[in-house]
Amino acid sequence: QVQLVESGGGLVEAGGSLRLSCVASGSSISRNTMGWFRQAPGKQRELVALFTGSGLINYADSVKGRFTISRDNAKSTMYLQMNLLKSEDTAVYYCYLALIGTSTHYWGQGTQVTVSS
């Protein structure tokens, strides 16, 4: 069974930084699609950044140049470094993993990021 556990959220002032972590157990993080999504109040969940199964990286236009996704395969941990945070980045951030070649996917429990202006 795959489990994803996020950490690192919190309250930060606009212009500040946070780093989110997602520890995965039960599946390889290097061979599967894995990424970060977020959901703000009253809005749909949206992609923030993603590693594809082939290792390519996709970013939402709204975070390009400010956020960086990375991973440490040895620690089964994925990160999201968020810089120059804006109030519109306020949301619950979710870790996501999709098993390559299947329709099976998993979500973490989410971590709250609040940016004060």
GIRA-V666157 format. One record per residue. N is the residue number from 1. RES is the residue in one small letter. PSI is psi in radians with two decimals (NA if undefined). D_LAST is the distance of its C-alpha to the last C-alpha in whole Angstrom. Layout:
n: (N;N)
res: (RES;RES)
psi: (PSI;PSI)
d_last: (D_LAST;D_LAST)
//
This chain:
n: (1;2;3;4;5;6;7;8;9;10;11;12;13;14;15;16;17;18;19;20;21;22;23;24;25;26;27;28;29;30;31;32;33;34;35;36;37;38;39;40;41;42;43;44;45;46;47;48;49;50;51;52;53;54;55;56;57;58;59;60;61;62;63;64;65;66;67;68;69;70;71;72;73;74;75;76;77;78;79;80;81;82;83;84;85;86;87;88;89;90;91;92;93;94;95;96;97;98;99;100;101;102;103;104;105;106;107;108;109;110;111;112;113;114;115;116;117)
res: (q;v;q;l;v;e;s;g;g;g;l;v;e;a;g;g;s;l;r;l;s;c;v;a;s;g;s;s;i;s;r;n;t;m;g;w;f;r;q;a;p;g;k;q;r;e;l;v;a;l;f;t;g;s;g;l;i;n;y;a;d;s;v;k;g;r;f;t;i;s;r;d;n;a;k;s;t;m;y;l;q;m;n;l;l;k;s;e;d;t;a;v;y;y;c;y;l;a;l;i;g;t;s;t;h;y;w;g;q;g;t;q;v;t;v;s;s)
psi: (2.28;2.34;2.41;2.22;2.02;2.71;2.92;-0.09;3.01;-2.90;2.26;2.66;2.70;2.40;-0.19;-3.02;2.67;2.69;2.13;2.57;2.59;2.01;2.22;2.41;2.55;-0.06;2.66;2.43;-0.20;-0.39;-0.07;2.83;2.28;2.43;-2.94;2.38;2.87;2.72;2.03;2.75;2.26;0.09;2.85;2.71;2.40;2.67;2.39;-0.96;2.60;2.39;2.20;2.97;-0.43;0.08;0.00;2.74;2.31;2.43;2.56;2.52;-0.59;-0.28;-0.08;2.34;-0.19;-0.62;2.57;2.19;2.47;2.98;2.68;1.77;-0.62;-0.53;0.03;0.73;2.36;2.57;2.76;1.87;2.10;2.02;2.85;0.85;2.53;2.81;-0.56;-0.09;-0.13;2.17;2.98;2.23;2.29;2.41;2.49;2.43;2.30;2.22;2.17;2.38;0.11;3.05;0.18;2.28;2.83;2.66;2.57;-3.13;-0.25;2.61;2.34;2.29;2.16;2.16;2.07;2.43;NA)
d_last: (40;37;34;30;28;24;23;20;17;14;11;9;6;5;9;10;13;15;19;20;24;26;30;33;36;39;39;38;35;36;39;36;34;30;27;23;22;19;19;16;17;19;20;22;22;22;23;21;24;27;30;33;37;38;35;33;29;27;24;22;21;17;17;20;20;17;18;22;24;27;30;32;35;37;35;34;30;28;24;21;19;16;15;12;10;7;6;9;11;10;14;17;19;23;25;28;32;35;38;40;42;42;40;38;35;33;29;27;26;22;20;16;13;10;7;4;0)
//
